[in-house]
Every structure is written in structure tokens, then in C-alpha cells.
Amino acid sequence: MFENHQLDVLPQHQQIVYKPLADKALLHAQLNWLLFYLPLTAILGAVCFFNQEFAALAQTSLLIGLPIILVLSLAYNVVSMRLKGIAMREHDIAYRKGVIWQQGTILPFSRVQHTEIHRGPLERKLGLASLRLYSAGGMSADLNISGLSHDDCKNIRQYIQKYTEARQVSNNTSNQAGDSVLATDESLNG
């Protein structure tokens, strides 16, 4: 029978001890930003080279603005990576992220339908991967954790699969016990 007792004391999720992401996660984030800014800078440089009128108007602001934006972006990545963390517990996984808008997500393993590990070329070179966890009824990943080592991703996925298999075996055993009790009740009433 289902019971739902009221809690007198709320559990404190702030007491979760988060493990930082992989060591090379910051390098991966910084390289991604640089791969965005370098082509942008090259395009703006080419526009300034071929359009002298635009160059006269924008050259000073571009020479000052782009380096400032680049440094601020790289500093933001450092702070962001330090605030990100993951915690594996017996029945769920917790992930926190965010600098300005902070977000904490706890996903019970019993809700996970499937997992995916994604690795781009830069992630493969750095030994990193992204883990995506999907729960029932969702088209997109409910939890996407990038910046983990590839080994950590494989270990987490394997733990979740074993947890799900053990839960299914437990449910099948209890269902079979329930079926035999029903059959006994029917035979007595019959």
C-alpha cells in the first residue's frame, strides 16, 4: 500500500558534496571560446582591410573592445568551471552550474531511460566527454554534463545501467510474488 507521510524536517540538498569537473574542462571551454573569437577577429580584420571607411570608424573601438571582451569571456569561464560540480549518490545524480543564474539539478536513477556519451574532436583530444541523461517522456536530455573525463562518463553510465537492471529484477521479483498471492486468493475464493 502506498503511504505518503509528512516530513517534519526538510532534507538539505546544500549538504551535497560536489566533485569538480575534469582538470582539462577549463582548457576545453577556453579553446571553444578562442575558436569562436579567432574567426570573428579575422573577419573583422578583413572587413577593416577592404573597407577603409569602416576601419576609420571602428578601428579604435575594435582594438580596445575585442581584447576586453575576450579577457572577460575567459575569466567568466574560469569562474563558471569552478562553480560547476557533480555528485553521485546511491539513488541519484546531482549537478550544479551557473555563475549569475545558478542551477542545481538532481535526477533520480529510477527516472533515467537512457544515457548517451558525446565526444567532439576537441573533447577526444583532451580525453573529455559529455554525458547526457534522458528521463521518461522527454525529447531532449534532462541532464547534460560536459567537462567530465571519458572514464568518468563510462563509469557513471555503467553504474546507472546496473542500478536500473537491479531495480527491474527487484520489481519482477515483487510482481511474481504478488501474482502468486493473487492466484492463492483466487483459488481460496473459487
Secondary structure, 3 states (H helix, E strand, C coil): CCCCCCCCCCCCHHHCCCECCCCCHHHHHHHHHHHHHHHHHHHHHHHHHHCHHHHHHHHHHHHHHHHHHHHHHHHHHHHHHHHCEEEECCCEEEEEECCCCCEEEEEEHHHEEEEEEECCHHHHHHCEEEEEEEECCCCCCCEEEEEEEHHHHHHHHHHHHHHHHHHHHHHHHHHHHHHHHHHHHHHHHC
